[in-house]
Amino acid sequence: MPPTLKSAVTYSSKELPEASQLIKLFHQAPWAKSRSFDDAKDMLRHTDLTLCAWDGNQLIGFGRVLTDFIYRATIWDVIVDKAYQGQGVGTEIVQRILNHPRLKRVELFWLCTRRPGFYEKLGFSSKEQTGMVWSRGKNRRLG
């Protein structure tokens, strides 16, 4: 039986999670299961803002932002522990990012996802802008 959320769940953007905690979450998701401890550690060091959900000392949710704090911000790696999914944790993480005091001047938030339905419910639209992606793995001969 999955844990039931109580007031014990807290949200914080003030403390970075340990890379080992984050890797436990990443290894639950098909899109992140091959990520390594060392890469997660470096990623955290170079991220502008993180938003974590905690159940006591257990990291149960995570999202991060890369931004200039004025014009653009990109939301990455929103993930919730499988045992806590469907209980509003992901929604709360995204809403707290969008309303974060350090991001109040940002005009546009960008996001890359393979699950647009979740984000469309939060007001994101795929019709507003276009984007392109360059993949190092697919373009090895060019680099």
N, C-alpha and C positions, 0 to 999 in steps of 0.2 A: 504494500500500500504506500503511495507517495506521501511525502511529508505534507502537512497542511500548513500553509503560511499563517504565521501569527505576527504579533507586533515585534517579535524577536528579530525579524528581518530588517536590516538596516542598509542604507545606501550611502556611499561615500565617494567623493572625488578627491579627497585630501590625501589618501594613502594608496600607494601602489601595491598591488598584490605581489606575492612572491611568484617568480616564474614557475616554480614547481606547482603552485596552486592553479595557475592559469593553464598549464599543460594538461592537468587533469580534466579541465573543461574542454580544451581543444581536442583531446583525444576521443571525446564523445561525438564529435561532428565529422561527417565525411569530408567537408571542405577544409578541415584543419587538423585531421588526425596524423598527418605526416610532419607536423611542425615539431621542432626540437626545443629542448630546454634552453640551449645557448642562444638560438634565434629569438625565442620569446623574451629572454632577458635583454637582448639588444633592442628589440622592438619596444619594450616598455621604457627603456632609457630614452628613446627618440620620439616618444608619443607626447603630444601637447597636453592632452587631458584624458583621464580615464574616469569611468563611472563603474563602481563595483557594488554588487549586492552581496550581503553577508548574512548567513544564518549562524549567529555566534561567531566562531573563528573560521567557519567554512565559507569559501568563496563559492557562491551559487549562481552568480551572473556577472557579466562583464561587457563593456562597450568602450570604444576609444575614439578619439578625435584627433585629426591632423588639421591645423588651421593657421590662418594669419590673424585671427581674432577680429577681423573687420569685414572683409568681403566674402570669403569662402571658408567653409569647413566641410570636411569629409568624415562621415561616420563609418567606422570599421569594426569588424569582429564582434558584433553583438551576439552574445551566446549565453544560454541559460542551461544549468545542469538539467539533465533529462528528468530527474526526479521532481523538479520544480517547474517544469514547463506547463503551460496552460493555466497558470495561476496569476498572470499579470506582471511577472518580474521583468520580462523583456520590454513590455509596454512602459513600465515605470522607468527603466533604464533609458530608453529613447526619449521619453518626455523630460526626464531630468537633464539629459544632454541638451535638448532643444531650449530649455528654460534656464540653463546654467548662467549665473551672473557673469562669468568671464566670456560667454558667447553671446551676450545680449545685443551686440552690434552687428553680428554676422548676418549678411543679406541672404545668402543661399547656402543651404546644407545639401551636400551631395552624398550619395550612398550607392554602393554596388551590392547587389544581392541576387540570389537565385530564387528567393521567396518573396516576390513583390506584394502578394496579397496582405501579408502581415503589416507591411509599411504603408500600403495604400490606406488601410484603416486608420493610420496615424496622420494622414494628410499628405503623404508623399505622392508625387505624380511622375509617371514615366513620360508624360506628354510635354512637360515644360522645357526640357533641355535635351540635347543630344550629347553623346560622349563617344570616345574611342578608347580602345585598350591596345597597348603594345605588350606582348608577352615575350620575356627573355627566353623561355623554353621553346617557343615556336619560331624564334628568330635568331637562333644561335649563329647562323652563318653570317648575319649582318653585324654582329657585335664583335 
